[in-house]
Amino acid sequence: MASSSCIITIDGPAGTGKSSVARLLSQRLGMDCLDTGSLYRAVSLLALESGTDPEDGPALAILAREVNLHFDWSQDPPAMQIGDRDVSSRIRDLDVSTMVSPVASQPELRAVLNEAQRMVAQRRPRLVTEGRDQGSVVFPDADVRFFLDADEEVRAQRRSLQMSRGGAKVDKDAIRSDIRRRDKSDRSRQAAPLVQPEGSILIDSTSLTLDEVVDRMAEEIDRITGRVWENS
């Protein structure tokens, strides 16, 4: 692949497999992968540990600025770090997940983390980035923008499997309820609500495997950019 910059965004609701798809796609294209949800989950964990109100935007913004919130890019996938602490597994627990939506709804925090994401893109300009507002707000001029969706029940099953593989205790009903609640919160929030970005490519992954989703995205990227994508 050429060394010039290229940004590919993948947006979509909880449980669609965005993180897994983004990681596989970035590996295929020889690009870096940014899981932006990890940033909001890390701040949610900080709020839990410090007793900070998840709806106190200014306080959350201060939390995000005061800690050394960063990714360890030497790991695959990159590990979410708070200082020297690897919180990649902890931030996937259900108590953190239930706090993410109110935390992520705060415009003061979003401004801080949006800037952090753009700084990552400056340092790592060949980037596949996934989240809720990557193609609509953070990188509206990205080379290729996708919106990944799936049926609610399928998303709940995928999230349950992800958590069980990580060794967490799984309550499928709680996970389904959490996904439904997060969908409502993400789509109705005032600050950067979850929407399909205008001009983005919709992919419904309900009946597709991870590899099939990645294949379809790679085909679209080739079609749109006209580049030959090879592993570095």
N, C-alpha and C positions, 0 to 999 in steps of 0.2 A: 504494500500500500504506500502511496505517496506520503511524504512527511507533512504535507499541509494540514491545517486544522480541519476538523469535521465534528460537528455536534449532532447526535441523534437522540431524540427524546422519546420516552415511553411513559405516557400517563394512563391512569385508570384507577378504578376503585380498589378497595382492599381485597386481597385474596385472589387476584387474577393471575398471579404468577409473575408479576412485573420484575421482581428481583432476580428470580431464576432465569427468566428470559433475557433480561439485560446482561446478566453475567455470561450466559452462553453465547449471546450475540457478540458481545465485546471480545470474547475469546476467539470467535470465528474471524472477526474483522481485525484482530490485533490491536484493539483499542482498550482504553481504561474504562472502568465501570463505576458510576457514582450512584449509590443507594441513598437518595436524599431523605427517605423516611427514617433512616437510622439517626440522622441529626435530630429530628423532632422526637424520636423515641428516647434519645440520650437526654434531651432537655426534660422530657417527661419523667425519666428516672431521677434526674436531679431534683425536680419538683417534689417527687415522692419522698426522697431522702431528706430534703430540707424543709418539708412542710409548706412549700410555696403554693399558693392558690393557683390552680391550673388556668384560671381566667384572668389572672393579673399579668397582662401583657408587658408592662414596663418592668416588673420584677423578673419575669421570664427572660426578657431581653438582657437584663443585667447578668442573670445566671449564665446565659450563653456567651456573653462577652468575657466574663471573669474566669471561666475555666478554659483549659486548653483542650478544646473540642476538635478532634482531627481524626483522619484515617491513617492506618498503617498500610501503606501501599506495597509493602514487601510481602504481604500475605495475599492469598487468593481464596476467597474474595477479600478485599481490603477490610481490615478489622476496624470497628468503631471504637475509638479511644477517648476516655475522659482522663486527661493527663496521662499517666502511665498505666491506667486500668483499662483492660480490654472488657468492654461491656456488650460485645456482639451477641452473646447468648442471653444475657440478662434482659436486654431491652425487648426481647420477643415474648417475655412472660405476659400472662393475661392482665396482671395488675397494671403493667405499663401500657398495654394495648388499650385498656379502657380509658386511659388518661390522654392518649395521643390527640384525639379529635378536639377537645377543648383547648389543649395547649397549642395545637397547630392553627386554631382559629384566631389567634391573637396577632393583629397586624404588626405590633411592635416587634414581636419575635420573628415573624416572617420576614420583615425588612432585614434583620440581622442575618438570618440564615440564607436568604436569597443572595445577599452579598457574599457570604461564605461560599455558596455554590458557584457563583460567577468567578471567584478567585481560584477555585479548583480548576475551572475550565481554562483560565489563563495559564495555569501551570501545567495542565494536562489537556492540551487542545484537541486531542483525538479521543473523544469521550462519548460513551453511551450513558445517558443519565435518565433515571426513572423516578417517578413520584406522582404528585397530584396536579402540579401546575407548571411542569417543566416546559411544555410546548406553548402554554397559554400566557405565562407571566415571566418566568426566569429566562428562557431562551426562545422567544417568539420567532426569531430569525434562524432557528436551527436548520441544518441542511435537510433533515428528514424528521418528521414528527408522526408518532403513532399514538393511537388510543386503544388500549387493550381492555376488553370487557369479557364477562362470563356470567352465567346464571348464578344466582345467589347460593343455591344449594351446592353447586360445584365448587364455588369459592370457599364455602365453609368446609367442605371435605378436604380441599387442598391445604387450607390453613391448619386443620386438625392433623393432617399427615406431616406437615412441616414441623409442628410443635412436638409431635410424638417422636419424630426422628431426632429431635434435639434433646429428648429425654424428659420433656415436660409432661405433667399430668394433663390429660385432655378431657374437657367437658364439651362435647359437641354442641349441646343446646346453648351453652354459654357463648361458644364461639360464633354460632349462627346469629344469636342476638346481638353480639358485639359488632359483627359485620353489618347487620341491618341498621344498628344505631350509628355506626361510623358513616355509612352511606348517606343517611339523612343529614348528619352533621356536616359532612364534607361538601355535599351539594347545596346546602342552604346557608353556609357561612358567608358573611359579608366580605371577608378578606380572601381573595383568590379562591372562589368556590370551584369544586371539581366540575369541569365541563370538558366536552370534547373540543379541542382547539379547532377553530375554523381552518380548513385546508389540510387537517391531519388525516391519517389513514386509519380507519376503524378495523380492528381485527377482533372477532369474537372467538375466544379460545375455549368455549364450552365443550366442544367435541374434538378439540385438537390436542395433540401431545405437545410437550415443550419443543421437541425437535421440529415438529410441523410449524409451530408458530415462528420459530427462528428461521426456518427455511423461507417462509412467506415474507418475513421482514427483510431478509437478505436479498430476495428477489426484487422487492420494492426499492431497496437502497441502490442496487445495481441499476435498476431502470431509471431512477430519478437522478442519480449522480453521474452515471455513465462511467464510473470508476471500476477498476478491478480490485477487489478486496482480498487481500491475502494476509495470513498470519505473519506478524513481524518475527 
